[in-house]
């Protein structure tokens, strides 16, 4: 999903569907999308991860 263009194989989607409810799939997809957005945004501005451990 984080590739450009975004893609999720039918096989992976089927495996996820076997273990997650539709609501959980939406939540998982939203979490992945948010992390992807955050990583791309930070990269564009040269923001590095905080390595202080706090």
N, CA, C and O atoms as a GROMACS GRO file, in nm:
protein
  216
    1UNK      N    1   0.081  -0.119   0.000
    1UNK     CA    2   0.000   0.000   0.000
    1UNK      C    3   0.085   0.125   0.000
    1UNK      O    4   0.040   0.231  -0.044
    2UNK      N    5   0.207   0.116   0.047
    2UNK     CA    6   0.292   0.234   0.054
    2UNK      C    7   0.374   0.255  -0.073
    2UNK      O    8   0.447   0.352  -0.085
    3UNK      N    9   0.360   0.163  -0.168
    3UNK     CA   10   0.429   0.180  -0.296
    3UNK      C   11   0.357   0.285  -0.379
    3UNK      O   12   0.241   0.317  -0.353
    4UNK      N   13   0.426   0.337  -0.480
    4UNK     CA   14   0.362   0.428  -0.575
    4UNK      C   15   0.364   0.361  -0.710
    4UNK      O   16   0.473   0.334  -0.760
    5UNK      N   17   0.252   0.332  -0.772
    5UNK     CA   18   0.117   0.353  -0.720
    5UNK      C   19   0.084   0.250  -0.611
    5UNK      O   20   0.140   0.141  -0.606
    6UNK      N   21  -0.008   0.290  -0.526
    6UNK     CA   22  -0.048   0.201  -0.415
    6UNK      C   23  -0.115   0.076  -0.471
    6UNK      O   24  -0.201   0.084  -0.559
    7UNK      N   25  -0.074  -0.039  -0.418
    7UNK     CA   26  -0.137  -0.162  -0.462
    7UNK      C   27  -0.130  -0.266  -0.351
    7UNK      O   28  -0.031  -0.277  -0.278
    8UNK      N   29  -0.237  -0.342  -0.340
    8UNK     CA   30  -0.245  -0.452  -0.246
    8UNK      C   31  -0.297  -0.570  -0.327
    8UNK      O   32  -0.402  -0.562  -0.390
    9UNK      N   33  -0.222  -0.678  -0.325
    9UNK     CA   34  -0.263  -0.793  -0.406
    9UNK      C   35  -0.393  -0.855  -0.352
    9UNK      O   36  -0.425  -0.844  -0.234
   10UNK      N   37  -0.465  -0.919  -0.441
   10UNK     CA   38  -0.587  -0.989  -0.400
   10UNK      C   39  -0.554  -1.097  -0.297
   10UNK      O   40  -0.633  -1.123  -0.206
   11UNK      N   41  -0.438  -1.160  -0.313
   11UNK     CA   42  -0.397  -1.267  -0.221
   11UNK      C   43  -0.377  -1.210  -0.080
   11UNK      O   44  -0.424  -1.269   0.017
   12UNK      N   45  -0.308  -1.098  -0.069
   12UNK     CA   46  -0.286  -1.037   0.063
   12UNK      C   47  -0.419  -0.990   0.122
   12UNK      O   48  -0.446  -1.012   0.240
   13UNK      N   49  -0.500  -0.926   0.041
   13UNK     CA   50  -0.630  -0.879   0.089
   13UNK      C   51  -0.714  -0.996   0.141
   13UNK      O   52  -0.779  -0.984   0.245
   14UNK      N   53  -0.713  -1.105   0.070
   14UNK     CA   54  -0.788  -1.222   0.114
   14UNK      C   55  -0.736  -1.278   0.246
   14UNK      O   56  -0.815  -1.317   0.331
   15UNK      N   57  -0.605  -1.280   0.262
   15UNK     CA   58  -0.547  -1.329   0.389
   15UNK      C   59  -0.585  -1.237   0.504
   15UNK      O   60  -0.616  -1.284   0.613
   16UNK      N   61  -0.582  -1.107   0.480
   16UNK     CA   62  -0.621  -1.013   0.585
   16UNK      C   63  -0.770  -1.027   0.619
   16UNK      O   64  -0.809  -1.023   0.736
   17UNK      N   65  -0.852  -1.043   0.515
   17UNK     CA   66  -0.996  -1.057   0.535
   17UNK      C   67  -1.031  -1.180   0.617
   17UNK      O   68  -1.134  -1.182   0.686
   18UNK      N   69  -0.948  -1.282   0.611
   18UNK     CA   70  -0.974  -1.404   0.687
   18UNK      C   71  -0.956  -1.382   0.837
   18UNK      O   72  -1.008  -1.459   0.918
   19UNK      N   73  -0.883  -1.277   0.875
   19UNK     CA   74  -0.852  -1.254   1.016
   19UNK      C   75  -0.910  -1.125   1.072
   19UNK      O   76  -0.918  -1.108   1.194
   20UNK      N   77  -0.951  -1.033   0.985
   20UNK     CA   78  -0.996  -0.903   1.031
   20UNK      C   79  -1.138  -0.874   0.983
   20UNK      O   80  -1.179  -0.916   0.875
   21UNK      N   81  -1.212  -0.802   1.066
   21UNK     CA   82  -1.346  -0.757   1.026
   21UNK      C   83  -1.332  -0.640   0.928
   21UNK      O   84  -1.224  -0.582   0.917
   22UNK      N   85  -1.439  -0.606   0.858
   22UNK     CA   86  -1.431  -0.490   0.769
   22UNK      C   87  -1.387  -0.362   0.843
   22UNK      O   88  -1.311  -0.282   0.790
   23UNK      N   89  -1.436  -0.346   0.964
   23UNK     CA   90  -1.397  -0.229   1.044
   23UNK      C   91  -1.248  -0.230   1.077
   23UNK      O   92  -1.182  -0.126   1.072
   24UNK      N   93  -1.196  -0.347   1.109
   24UNK     CA   94  -1.053  -0.360   1.139
   24UNK      C   95  -0.968  -0.335   1.015
   24UNK      O   96  -0.860  -0.276   1.024
   25UNK      N   97  -1.016  -0.380   0.899
   25UNK     CA   98  -0.944  -0.354   0.774
   25UNK      C   99  -0.937  -0.204   0.746
   25UNK      O  100  -0.833  -0.153   0.703
   26UNK      N  101  -1.046  -0.134   0.771
   26UNK     CA  102  -1.047   0.012   0.752
   26UNK      C  103  -0.948   0.077   0.848
   26UNK      O  104  -0.872   0.165   0.809
   27UNK      N  105  -0.948   0.034   0.974
   27UNK     CA  106  -0.858   0.091   1.073
   27UNK      C  107  -0.712   0.063   1.037
   27UNK      O  108  -0.627   0.152   1.049
   28UNK      N  109  -0.682  -0.058   0.994
   28UNK     CA  110  -0.546  -0.093   0.954
   28UNK      C  111  -0.503  -0.008   0.835
   28UNK      O  112  -0.392   0.045   0.833
   29UNK      N  113  -0.590   0.003   0.735
   29UNK     CA  114  -0.557   0.080   0.616
   29UNK      C  115  -0.535   0.227   0.651
   29UNK      O  116  -0.442   0.289   0.599
   30UNK      N  117  -0.617   0.282   0.739
   30UNK     CA  118  -0.601   0.422   0.782
   30UNK      C  119  -0.468   0.441   0.856
   30UNK      O  120  -0.401   0.541   0.837
   31UNK      N  121  -0.432   0.346   0.941
   31UNK     CA  122  -0.306   0.356   1.016
   31UNK      C  123  -0.186   0.351   0.922
   31UNK      O  124  -0.091   0.428   0.938
   32UNK      N  125  -0.189   0.261   0.824
   32UNK     CA  126  -0.080   0.252   0.727
   32UNK      C  127  -0.072   0.380   0.645
   32UNK      O  128   0.038   0.432   0.621
   33UNK      N  129  -0.187   0.432   0.602
   33UNK     CA  130  -0.189   0.555   0.522
   33UNK      C  131  -0.135   0.673   0.602
   33UNK      O  132  -0.062   0.755   0.548
   34UNK      N  133  -0.170   0.682   0.729
   34UNK     CA  134  -0.122   0.792   0.813
   34UNK      C  135   0.030   0.785   0.831
   34UNK      O  136   0.098   0.886   0.822
   35UNK      N  137   0.081   0.666   0.856
   35UNK     CA  138   0.225   0.650   0.872
   35UNK      C  139   0.298   0.682   0.741
   35UNK      O  140   0.404   0.744   0.743
   36UNK      N  141   0.241   0.641   0.629
   36UNK     CA  142   0.300   0.669   0.499
   36UNK      C  143   0.302   0.820   0.473
   36UNK      O  144   0.402   0.874   0.428
   37UNK      N  145   0.190   0.887   0.501
   37UNK     CA  146   0.183   1.032   0.486
   37UNK      C  147   0.289   1.100   0.572
   37UNK      O  148   0.362   1.187   0.525
   38UNK      N  149   0.296   1.060   0.697
   38UNK     CA  150   0.391   1.120   0.790
   38UNK      C  151   0.535   1.102   0.743
   38UNK      O  152   0.614   1.196   0.748
   39UNK      N  153   0.568   0.983   0.699
   39UNK     CA  154   0.704   0.955   0.653
   39UNK      C  155   0.739   1.037   0.530
   39UNK      O  156   0.849   1.092   0.520
   40UNK      N  157   0.647   1.047   0.435
   40UNK     CA  158   0.672   1.125   0.313
   40UNK      C  159   0.680   1.274   0.344
   40UNK      O  160   0.765   1.344   0.288
   41UNK      N  161   0.595   1.323   0.431
   41UNK     CA  162   0.597   1.463   0.471
   41UNK      C  163   0.731   1.497   0.537
   41UNK      O  164   0.796   1.595   0.502
   42UNK      N  165   0.770   1.414   0.633
   42UNK     CA  166   0.896   1.437   0.703
   42UNK      C  167   1.015   1.430   0.607
   42UNK      O  168   1.107   1.511   0.618
   43UNK      N  169   1.013   1.337   0.516
   43UNK     CA  170   1.121   1.324   0.419
   43UNK      C  171   1.131   1.450   0.332
   43UNK      O  172   1.241   1.498   0.303
   44UNK      N  173   1.017   1.502   0.290
   44UNK     CA  174   1.015   1.622   0.205
   44UNK      C  175   1.078   1.743   0.276
   44UNK      O  176   1.138   1.828   0.211
   45UNK      N  177   1.065   1.749   0.407
   45UNK     CA  178   1.120   1.860   0.483
   45UNK      C  179   1.253   1.826   0.551
   45UNK      O  180   1.308   1.907   0.626
   46UNK      N  181   1.304   1.708   0.524
   46UNK     CA  182   1.433   1.668   0.582
   46UNK      C  183   1.428   1.644   0.730
   46UNK      O  184   1.529   1.657   0.799
   47UNK      N  185   1.311   1.609   0.781
   47UNK     CA  186   1.293   1.582   0.924
   47UNK      C  187   1.336   1.439   0.953
   47UNK      O  188   1.283   1.345   0.895
   48UNK      N  189   1.431   1.425   1.042
   48UNK     CA  190   1.483   1.293   1.079
   48UNK      C  191   1.409   1.240   1.202
   48UNK      O  192   1.362   1.319   1.284
   49UNK      N  193   1.398   1.108   1.214
   49UNK     CA  194   1.336   1.051   1.335
   49UNK      C  195   1.413   1.091   1.459
   49UNK      O  196   1.535   1.107   1.455
   50UNK      N  197   1.342   1.106   1.569
   50UNK     CA  198   1.404   1.138   1.697
   50UNK      C  199   1.470   1.011   1.750
   50UNK      O  200   1.403   0.911   1.775
   51UNK      N  201   1.600   1.016   1.766
   51UNK     CA  202   1.673   0.897   1.812
   51UNK      C  203   1.711   0.906   1.959
   51UNK      O  204   1.794   0.828   2.007
   52UNK      N  205   1.651   1.001   2.032
   52UNK     CA  206   1.686   1.017   2.173
   52UNK      C  207   1.626   0.909   2.261
   52UNK      O  208   1.671   0.888   2.374
   53UNK      N  209   1.525   0.839   2.209
   53UNK     CA  210   1.462   0.732   2.286
   53UNK      C  211   1.358   0.783   2.384
   53UNK      O  212   1.309   0.707   2.467
   54UNK      N  213   1.325   0.909   2.376
   54UNK     CA  214   1.224   0.965   2.468
   54UNK      C  215   1.089   0.968   2.406
   54UNK      O  216   0.993   1.012   2.469
   0.00000   0.00000   0.00000
